[in-house]
Amino acid sequence: MSTAQWIQVASIPFGVTCQATPNPVGAIFKSPNVGFTVYTREYCTPSNPNYFAISRTQDSWQSLQGFYGCGMGGTLYDFDSPSEDTAYISFFCGPQGNRFMKTTDAGNSWSPLPFTGISNIVYVNGHLGYCIKTDSLYRFYNDSLYFVSILSNITNATTLYFIDSLTGFIAVQSTPSPIISTLLRTGDGGLTWIPIPLDSTRVFLTYSLEALNSSVMYLKADSGYVYKTSDGGFTWLPTLKNTVVGWVHFLDEQRAYAANNTHYSISFDGGSTWSSSLLPDTFTYTYIKMFNDSVGYISTYKGSGFNYSTIILKTTHAGLGIQDMQSPVPLNLFPNPSTGNFSLVIPQNMTGEKDLVLKIFDFTGRLIQQIAIGDNVSLIKINLENHSRGIYNLILTDGKKNSLGKALIF
């Protein structure tokens, strides 16, 4: 197994909460070059009050610039950045009291907005956002605040998501653990909310909902399970279970990237099979974000005692090591395009491999055909005549190596 090509670009020291437990610096990745770090410390003693600090990078974490913070009794309620330069912060800061601030020039200047007591800020775009204030949902539009609805029976910590202007979710947390006790959904911009049933045998994690679009989303659970919805969040079904891959990020329904304490993994078939490489070190907790098939980040931390640091790793080669970068080998299909009949040449580096399987997916990511390939087979025939015109994705895999291709039916 090769070593994944991830380069450490930042090591950010942080303290411990009341000299007891680590309180990591959170990393927010906005683009391949721009991101934020957020650090909060709870109240310890009168001489060590709670505070928060937000920093920003515009050069891929090579340097950090001060963005906003409060060092004397500062409590950060929430922070959201709908773009690289625009951000909103809700906080309490000593004699200033409760504040709500906005910047549109990357933190060089800030403007106060006349709202207080706001939490769970989420912006759909630079003009439209939502927040929770006490027991009610409010909508932001062009920096004006509008009441939407009362959120009944929501007393614990919550996480607010809005996928678009109408579709949103509230994950009600089981205090004190970051576990979802109730998942609520709206399809009318927050006017009404309905409870969504989840698998009662699993424990679902707050802060883990990831949306590809308004229909397809993922939700992480315990024991390595990831659940998927294809109907906008009404039904959730397990799509993969792999205790090795750790935190999973989907670029689309086929391409998934994952990282745990020791390994980085890639799947080209929605998580059915994975190719893994070793990370350059052993870490405590990992979060992965890929922007495309090449560039991405891993946020993690390591340390012991009272000395901890947040580590930022970056890849520009999909995280693949030298051995992995020689693959996947493109599949050779002919004739291509065709009316539905193709011949596939098995790559030489995969001929004779055990458990070799060809998987064919339609444009929605649905598996439409799976072909087991025998030993020493160098050419196979594929019949897709009964399928509609379009592009189909092919993945040839033995569980360790993958080769990719596309078939076009005209």
BADRENLO-355134 format. One record per atom (N, C-alpha, C): residue in three letters; x, y, z. Coordinates in steps of 0.1 Angstrom, whole numbers, plus 5000, padded with zeros to 4 digits. Layout:
# residues N
ALAXYZ;...
This chain:
# residues 410
MET500849885000;MET500050005000;MET500950125000;SER500650224991;SER501450344990;SER501050445000;THR501850555002;THR501550665010;THR500850775003;ALA499650815008;ALA498850915001;ALA499651044999;GLN499351114988;GLN500151244986;GLN499351354992;TRP499451375005;TRP498951485012;TRP500051565019;ILE500151695017;ILE501151775022;ILE500651865033;GLN501351865045;GLN500851955056;GLN501152095052;VAL500152175052;VAL500252325049;VAL500052415061;ALA499552355072;ALA499452445084;ALA499352355096;SER499952415107;SER499852355120;SER499552465130;ILE498352465135;ILE497752575143;ILE497652535158;PRO498552575167;PRO498452535181;PRO497152595187;PHE496552515196;PHE495452565204;PHE495552505218;GLY494852575227;GLY494952535241;GLY493952425245;VAL493652405257;VAL492752315262;VAL491652385270;THR490452335270;THR489352395278;THR489552375292;CYS489852475300;CYS490052465314;CYS491052365318;GLN492052355310;GLN493152255313;GLN492652115314;ALA491652075306;ALA491151945308;ALA491051865295;THR490351925285;THR490051855273;THR490451945261;PRO490851885250;PRO491251965238;PRO490052035232;ASN490252155227;ASN489152225221;ASN489752275207;PRO489552185197;PRO490252205184;PRO489852335177;VAL490752385169;VAL490452495159;VAL489752435148;GLY488552485145;GLY487752435134;GLY488152495121;ALA488252415110;ALA488552475097;ALA487352465088;ILE487152575081;ILE486052595071;ILE486652625058;PHE486452535048;PHE487052545035;PHE486052595025;LYS486352715019;LYS485452785010;LYS485852754995;SER487152744992;SER487652724979;SER489052664980;PRO489652634969;PRO490952574970;PRO492052664976;ASN491752794977;ASN492652884983;ASN492152954996;VAL490852974997;VAL490353055008;VAL489652965018;GLY489852995031;GLY489152925042;GLY489253005055;PHE488652955065;PHE488553015078;PHE488952915089;THR489452965100;THR489652885112;THR488852955124;VAL488252875132;VAL487352925143;VAL487852855156;TYR488252935166;TYR488652875179;TYR487752945190;THR487252865198;THR486452915210;THR487052845223;ARG487052925233;ARG487352865246;ARG486252905256;GLU485852805264;GLU484852825274;GLU485452895286;TYR484552945295;TYR485053015307;TYR485752915316;CYS486952955321;CYS487652875330;CYS487752935344;THR488353055345;THR488553135357;THR488353275354;PRO488153365364;PRO488053505360;PRO489253565352;SER490453505355;SER491653545347;SER491753475334;ASN490953375332;ASN490953295319;ASN489453285314;PRO488953405310;PRO487553405305;PRO487353335292;ASN486053315288;ASN485853255275;ASN486153365264;TYR486553315252;TYR486853405241;TYR486753325228;PHE486753395217;PHE486753335204;PHE487553415195;ALA488053345185;ALA488953415174;ALA488653345161;ILE488453425151;ILE488253375137;ILE489453435128;SER490053345121;SER491153385112;SER490753345097;ARG491453405088;ARG491153375074;ARG492453355066;THR492353265056;THR493553245047;THR493053275033;GLN493953325025;GLN493653345011;GLN494753285002;ASP495653205009;ASP496853155001;ASP497053005005;SER495852935006;SER495952785008;SER496552755022;TRP496352835032;TRP496752815046;TRP498252835048;GLN498852895038;GLN500252935040;GLN500353045051;SER499353125052;SER499353225062;SER497953255067;LEU497753305079;LEU496453335085;LEU496453485089;GLN495353545086;GLN495153685089;GLN493953695099;GLY494053785109;GLY493053805119;GLY491753845112;PHE490653785115;PHE489353815109;PHE488353885119;TYR488153815130;TYR487353875140;TYR487553795153;GLY487353865165;GLY487453795177;GLY487053875189;CYS486953815201;CYS486653885213;CYS487453805224;GLY488353885231;GLY489153815241;GLY488753835255;MET487753915258;MET487253935271;MET485753895273;GLY485553765276;GLY484253725278;GLY483453705265;GLY484153665255;GLY483553655242;GLY482953515239;THR481653515235;THR480953385232;THR480453395218;LEU480953305210;LEU480553295196;LEU479253215195;TYR478153275190;TYR476853205188;TYR476953125175;ASP477353195164;ASP477353125151;ASP478153215142;PHE478653155131;PHE479353215121;PHE479053145107;ASP478853225097;ASP478553165084;ASP479153255073;SER479653195063;SER480353275052;SER479753225039;PRO478853295033;PRO478253255020;PRO479153265008;SER480253345010;SER481253354999;SER482653375005;GLU483653384997;GLU484953405002;GLU485153535009;ASP484453635006;ASP484653765012;ASP483553815021;THR482353745020;THR481253785029;THR480953695040;ALA480753745052;ALA480553665064;ALA479653735074;TYR478953655082;TYR478153705092;TYR478553635106;ILE478553715116;ILE478953665130;ILE477853705140;SER477353615148;SER476553645159;SER477253605172;PHE477353695182;PHE478253675193;PHE477853765205;PHE478453735216;PHE478453815228;PHE479853855231;CYS480053985234;CYS481454025237;CYS481454125248;GLY481654085260;GLY481854165272;GLY480954285272;PRO481554405273;PRO480754535274;PRO479954565262;GLN480354505250;GLN479554525238;GLN478154455238;GLY478154355246;GLY476854275247;GLY476654195234;ASN475454165231;ASN475054075220;ASN475254165207;ARG475854105197;ARG476154175185;ARG475854085173;PHE475554145162;PHE475454075149;PHE476154155138;MET477254105132;MET478054185123;MET478154115110;LYS478454205100;LYS478654155086;LYS479854225080;THR480554145071;THR481554205063;THR481354155049;THR481754245039;THR481654205025;THR483054225019;ASP484054255027;ASP485454285021;ASP486454195028;ALA486154075031;ALA487053975037;ALA487554015051;GLY486654085058;GLY486954125072;GLY487754255074;ASN488054325063;ASN488754455065;ASN487854555072;SER486554545070;SER485554635077;SER484354555080;TRP483654595091;TRP482554525096;TRP481354625098;SER480154585096;SER478954665098;SER478054595107;PRO477554665118;PRO476654605127;PRO475254595121;LEU474554495123;LEU473154475119;LEU472254475132;PRO471054535131;PRO470254555143;PRO469554425148;PHE470254315150;PHE469654195155;PHE470554135166;THR469854075176;THR470654005186;THR469953875190;GLY470753795197;GLY470253665201;GLY470053565190;ILE470853575180;ILE470653495168;ILE471653375168;SER471153255165;SER471953135164;SER471653065151;ASN472452955149;ASN472152865137;ASN471952945124;ILE472953025121;ILE472953105108;ILE473253015097;VAL472453015086;VAL472752945074;VAL472353025062;TYR473253055053;TYR472953135041;TYR472853045029;VAL471753065021;VAL471652995008;VAL472453064998;ASN472553194998;ASN473353274989;ASN473753404996;GLY474353504989;GLY474753624996;GLY473553715000;HIS472353684996;HIS471153764999;HIS470153705008;LEU470053565007;LEU469053495014;LEU469653395024;GLY469153405037;GLY469553315047;GLY468553295057;TYR468753205067;TYR467853165077;TYR468553165091;CYS467853175102;CYS468453165115;CYS467353135125;ILE467853095137;ILE466953065148;ILE467153175158;LYS466053235163;LYS466053335174;LYS465053295184;THR465653255196;THR464853195207;THR464053075202;ASP462753075200;ASP462052955196;ASP461352975182;SER461953065174;SER461353095161;SER462353095150;LEU461853065138;LEU462753075126;LEU462553205119;TYR463653265115;TYR463553395108;TYR464353385095;ARG463953465085;ARG464553465072;ARG465253605070;PHE466553595066;PHE467253715062;PHE467053735047;TYR466853855043;TYR466853895029;TYR467354035028;ASN468554045021;ASN469154175019;ASN469254255032;ASP469754175043;ASP470054225056;ASP468854275064;SER467654235059;SER466454255067;SER465954125073;LEU465354125085;LEU464954005091;LEU463453995092;TYR462953875087;TYR461553855087;TYR461153725094;PHE460153735103;PHE459653615110;PHE459053515100;VAL459353385103;VAL458753285094;VAL457853195102;SER458253135113;SER457453045120;SER457953015134;ILE457052975143;ILE457452935157;ILE457852785156;LEU459052755162;LEU459552615162;LEU459152555176;SER458052485176;SER457452425188;SER458352305193;ASN458452295206;ASN459052185213;ASN460552155209;ILE461252265205;ILE462652255202;ILE463352325213;THR463852245223;THR464452305235;THR465952275235;ASN466452165229;ASN467852135229;ASN468552205218;ALA469952185218;ALA470752245207;ALA470352185194;THR470352265184;THR469852225171;THR470952265160;THR470852205149;THR471652235137;THR470652265125;LEU470852375119;LEU469852425109;LEU470552405095;TYR469852345086;TYR470352335072;TYR469352385062;PHE469752455052;PHE468852495041;PHE469652455028;ILE469052365020;ILE469652315008;ILE469452424997;ASP468252474997;ASP467852584987;ASP466952674994;SER466252764987;SER465352864993;SER464152805000;LEU463752684996;LEU462552615002;LEU462852495011;THR463852415007;THR464152285014;THR465152305025;GLY464752265037;GLY465552275049;GLY465352165059;PHE466252155068;PHE466252055079;PHE466652115092;ILE466052065103;ILE466552095116;ILE466851965123;ALA468151955127;ALA468551835135;ALA468551875149;VAL467551815157;VAL467451845171;VAL468451755178;GLN469251805186;GLN470351735192;GLN469951675206;SER470451555208;SER470251495222;SER471351545231;THR471051635240;THR472051695249;THR472551585259;PRO473851585262;PRO474851675257;PRO475551625244;SER475251495240;SER475951435229;SER475551495216;PRO476451505206;PRO476051555193;PRO475351445184;ILE474151405189;ILE473451305183;ILE472051355180;ILE471551315168;ILE470251365164;ILE469151285171;SER468251355178;SER467151295184;SER465951305175;THR465751415167;THR464651435158;THR465151505146;LEU464751465134;LEU465151535122;LEU463851585116;LEU463751725114;LEU462551785108;LEU462851835094;ARG461851845086;ARG462051885072;ARG460951985068;THR461452085060;THR460452185055;THR460652185039;GLY459552205032;GLY459652215018;GLY459052345013;ASP458752435023;ASP458052565020;ASP458752685026;GLY460052675027;GLY460852785033;GLY460752805048;GLY460352695055;GLY460252705069;GLY458952735075;LEU457852745067;LEU456552775072;LEU455952655080;THR456252535075;THR455752415082;THR456952315082;TRP456952235093;TRP457952135095;TRP457352005098;ILE457851895092;ILE457351755095;ILE458551675100;PRO458251585110;PRO459351495114;PRO459651385104;ILE460951355102;ILE461351255093;ILE461851125100;PRO461251015097;PRO461650885105;PRO463050845100;LEU463950815110;LEU465250765108;LEU465350625114;ASP466350545110;ASP466550415114;ASP466750415129;SER465950355137;SER466050355152;SER467150275157;THR467750185149;THR468850105153;THR470150175152;ARG470150295146;ARG471450365144;ARG471450495152;VAL472650545154;VAL472850675160;VAL473350775150;PHE472550885147;PHE472950975136;PHE473551095142;LEU474551155135;LEU475351255140;LEU474951395135;THR474851495144;THR474551625140;THR475751675132;TYR475651785125;TYR476651845117;TYR477151755105;SER476451645102;SER476951555092;SER476051545080;LEU475051625078;LEU474251625066;LEU474951695055;GLU475051625044;GLU475751675032;GLU474851655020;ALA474651765013;ALA473651765001;ALA474451784988;LEU474151694978;LEU474651714965;LEU473651814957;ASN472451804960;ASN471351884954;ASN470151874963;SER469051924958;SER467851924967;SER467151784968;SER467651694960;SER467151554961;SER468051454968;VAL469351464965;VAL470351364969;VAL471151424981;MET471051354992;MET471851395004;MET472351275012;TYR473251305021;TYR473851195029;TYR473851235043;LEU473751135052;LEU473751155067;LEU474551055073;LYS475551095081;LYS476450995088;LYS475850935100;ALA476150815103;ALA475650745115;ALA476850675122;ASP476550605133;ASP477650535140;ASP478050405132;SER479150355137;SER479750225131;SER480050235117;GLY480350355111;GLY480750365098;GLY479650375088;TYR478350375092;TYR477250375083;TYR477050515077;VAL476750525064;VAL476250645058;VAL474950615051;TYR473950705054;TYR472650695049;TYR472450795038;LYS471650755028;LYS471350835016;LYS469850855013;THR469550975009;THR468151005004;THR468251044990;SER467350994982;SER467251044968;SER465851114965;ASP465051134976;ASP463751194974;ASP463651324982;GLY464751394984;GLY464751524991;GLY464651515006;GLY464951395011;GLY465051385026;GLY463851315033;PHE462951265025;PHE461751195031;PHE462051055036;THR462950985028;THR463350855032;THR464850845032;TRP465450775042;TRP466850755043;TRP467150605044;LEU468050565035;LEU468450425035;LEU469950405036;PRO470550305042;PRO471950285043;PRO472550265029;THR473550345025;THR474150335012;THR475550265013;LEU476150285025;LEU477450215027;LEU477750195041;LYS478550095044;LYS479150075058;LYS480550025056;ASN481450115061;ASN482850075061;ASN483550145072;THR483850065082;THR484450125094;THR485850175092;VAL486450135080;VAL487850175078;VAL487950315072;VAL486950355063;VAL487150475056;VAL486950605064;GLY486250605075;GLY486150725083;GLY485150825077;TRP485450955079;TRP484651065074;TRP484551055059;VAL483351065053;VAL483151055038;VAL482651185033;HIS483251225021;HIS482751335014;HIS482451294999;PHE481251324994;PHE480851284981;PHE480951404971;LEU481651384960;LEU481651484949;LEU480351474941;ASP479951344939;ASP478751314932;ASP478351174937;GLU477351114931;GLU476850984936;GLU477750874934;GLN478850884926;GLN479750784924;GLN481150814930;ARG481550934930;ARG482950964935;ARG482851004950;ALA483450924958;ALA483450944973;ALA484950944978;TYR485151034987;TYR486551044993;TYR486351035008;ALA487350975014;ALA487150945029;ALA488550955035;ALA488550985048;ALA489750985056;ALA489450945071;ASN490350865076;ASN490250835091;ASN491550865097;ASN491850805109;ASN493050845116;ASN494350805109;THR494350705100;THR495550665094;THR495550655079;HIS494350645073;HIS494150615058;HIS493350715051;TYR493650735038;TYR492850805029;TYR492250715018;SER491050725015;SER490350625006;SER489550694995;ILE489450634983;ILE488650684972;ILE487750564967;SER486550604964;SER485650514958;SER485050574945;PHE484950494934;PHE484450544922;PHE483050484919;ASP482550404929;ASP481250344927;ASP480250364938;GLY480250484944;GLY479350524954;GLY479650464968;GLY480850404970;GLY481250354982;GLY481150204983;SER480850134972;SER480849984972;SER482249934974;THR483249984967;THR484649944968;THR485550064970;TRP486650044977;TRP487550154980;TRP488950124977;SER489750224973;SER491150214972;SER491750304983;SER492650244991;SER493150315002;SER494650335002;SER495150445008;SER496550475009;SER496750525023;LEU498050515028;LEU498350555042;LEU498550715041;LEU498050775052;LEU498350915054;LEU499750935059;PRO500351045058;PRO501751065062;PRO501951055077;ASP500951045085;ASP501051045100;ASP499750985105;THR499750965118;THR498550915125;THR497951035133;PHE496651055130;PHE495951175136;PHE494851125145;THR494251225152;THR493151205161;THR491751205155;TYR491551295147;TYR490151315141;TYR490351375127;THR489651325117;THR489851385104;THR488551425098;TYR488551535090;TYR487451575082;TYR488051605068;ILE487351565058;ILE487851575044;ILE486951655036;LYS487451745027;LYS486651825018;LYS487451825005;MET486851774994;MET487451784981;MET486651884972;PHE487351964965;PHE486752064956;PHE486552014942;ASN487351924938;ASN487251854925;ASN488051724926;ASP488351664914;ASP489051534914;ASP490551544918;SER491051674919;SER492451684922;SER492751754936;VAL492051864938;VAL492351954950;VAL491351924961;GLY491951914973;GLY491151894985;GLY491951914998;TYR491251915009;TYR491951935022;TYR491451835032;ILE492351805042;ILE491951725054;ILE492251815066;SER491251825075;SER491451895087;SER491551785098;THR492551795107;THR492651695117;THR493451765129;TYR493651685139;TYR494551745150;TYR495251625157;LYS496351665164;LYS497051565171;LYS497751635183;GLY498151555192;GLY498851605204;GLY498551525216;SER499051575228;SER498751505240;SER498951605252;GLY498451565263;GLY498551655275;GLY497851785272;PHE498651895273;PHE498152035271;PHE498652085258;ASN499252005249;ASN499752055237;ASN499151985225;TYR498252065218;TYR497452015207;TYR497652115195;SER497552065183;SER497552145171;SER496552095161;THR495852185155;THR495052155143;THR496052145131;ILE495952035124;ILE496752015112;ILE495952025099;ILE496352095090;ILE495752115077;ILE496552045066;LEU496051945060;LEU496751875049;LEU496051915035;LYS496851925025;LYS496351955012;LYS496851855001;THR496051824992;THR496451754980;THR496151824967;THR496951814957;THR496651864944;THR496651754934;HIS496751624939;HIS496751504930;HIS495751404935;ALA494551454940;ALA493551364944;ALA493951274956;GLY495051314963;GLY495551244974;GLY496251114971;LEU496551084958;LEU497050964955;LEU498650964956;GLY499150854961;GLY500650844961;GLY501150804947;ILE502450784946;ILE503150764933;ILE502650634927;GLN502450534936;GLN501950404931;GLN500550414925;ASP499750494933;ASP498250504929;ASP498150594917;MET499050694915;MET498850784904;MET499050724890;GLN499550594890;GLN499650524877;GLN498250464873;SER497250474882;SER495950424879;SER494950534884;PRO493650524880;PRO493050424873;PRO493350434858;VAL493550314851;VAL493850304837;VAL492450324830;PRO492450414820;PRO491150434812;PRO490750304805;LEU489450274805;LEU488950154798;LEU488950184783;ASN489250074776;ASN489250084761;ASN487950014756;LEU486950094752;LEU485650044747;LEU485550074732;PHE485049974724;PHE484849994710;PHE483749914705;PRO482949954695;PRO482950094690;PRO482250184701;ASN482650304701;ASN482150394711;ASN482250534705;PRO481050594702;PRO479650554706;PRO479150434697;SER478050374702;SER477450274694;SER475950274697;THR475250174691;THR473750164694;THR473450084706;GLY474450034713;GLY474249964726;GLY475149844727;ASN475849804717;ASN476749684718;ASN478249734718;PHE478949694728;PHE480349734730;PHE481249614733;SER482549634729;SER483549534734;SER484449614743;LEU484849544754;LEU485749604764;LEU487049524765;VAL488149594764;VAL489449534765;VAL489849544780;ILE490149434786;ILE490549434800;ILE492049484801;PRO492249584809;PRO493649634810;PRO494649524814;GLN495849524809;GLN496849424812;GLN497149414827;ASN497049524834;ASN497449524849;ASN496249464857;MET495149434851;MET494049374858;MET493649234853;THR494249194842;THR493949064836;THR494348954846;GLY493448864849;GLY493848754858;GLY493548784873;GLU493148904876;GLU492948934890;GLU491648864895;LYS491648824907;LYS490548754913;LYS489448864916;ASP488248824917;ASP487048904921;ASP486949034912;LEU487349014899;LEU487249134890;LEU485749144885;VAL485249264887;VAL483849294884;VAL483749424876;LEU482849424865;LEU482549544858;LEU481149594863;LYS481149724867;LYS479849784871;LYS479549894861;ILE478249894857;ILE477749994848;ILE476650074854;PHE476750214854;PHE475850304860;PHE475250394850;ASP473950434851;ASP473350524842;ASP473650664847;PHE473150764840;PHE473450904843;PHE473050954857;THR472050884863;THR471550914877;THR472450854888;GLY473350764884;GLY474150694893;GLY473650554897;ARG472550514891;ARG471950384894;ARG472650274887;LEU472950164895;LEU473650054889;LEU472749974881;ILE473049954868;ILE472149894859;ILE472649754854;GLN473949724856;GLN474449594852;GLN475749574859;GLN475949444863;GLN477149404870;GLN477649274864;ILE478849274859;ILE479349154852;ILE480649104859;ALA480548974864;ALA481748914869;ALA482648864858;ILE483948884859;ILE484848854848;ILE485748744853;GLY485848634845;GLY486648524849;GLY488148544847;ASP488948444852;ASP490348454851;ASP490848454837;ASN491848534835;ASN492548544822;ASN491648584810;VAL490548644813;VAL489748704802;VAL490248834798;SER490448854785;SER491048984780;SER490149064772;LEU488949014769;LEU487949084761;LEU486549044765;ILE485649134767;ILE484249094770;ILE483349174761;LYS482149124759;LYS481049194752;LYS480049254762;ILE479549374759;ILE478549444767;ILE477349474758;ASN476149444763;ASN474949464756;ASN474149564764;LEU473949684759;LEU473049784765;LEU471949834756;GLU471549744746;GLU470649784736;GLU469249814742;ASN468949754754;ASN467649784760;ASN467549914768;HIS468649984768;HIS468750104776;HIS468650234767;SER468250344773;SER468050464765;SER469350524761;ARG469250624751;ARG470450694747;ARG470950774758;GLY472350794758;GLY472950874768;GLY474350814771;ILE474950874782;ILE476250834787;ILE476150744799;TYR476950644799;TYR476950544810;TYR478350534815;ASN478450534828;ASN479750524835;ASN480150374838;LEU481350334835;LEU481750204837;LEU482950204847;ILE482950104857;ILE483950094866;ILE484349944867;LEU485649924864;LEU486249784865;LEU487049784877;THR486749694886;THR487449694899;THR487649544904;ASP488749534912;ASP488949404919;ASP488949434934;GLY488449554938;GLY488349594952;GLY489649664957;LYS490649664948;LYS491949734952;LYS492249834941;LYS492149794928;LYS492449884917;LYS491149914910;ASN491050024903;ASN489850064896;ASN490350124882;SER489550084872;SER489650144859;SER488350204855;LEU488350324848;LEU487050394845;LEU486950414831;GLY485650424827;GLY485350454813;GLY483950504811;LYS483650544799;LYS482250594796;LYS481850534783;ALA480550494782;ALA479950434770;ALA478850534766;LEU478850564753;LEU477850654747;LEU476950574738;ILE475650574741;ILE474650514732;ILE473950624725;PHE473950614711;PHE473250714703;PHE472050664696;
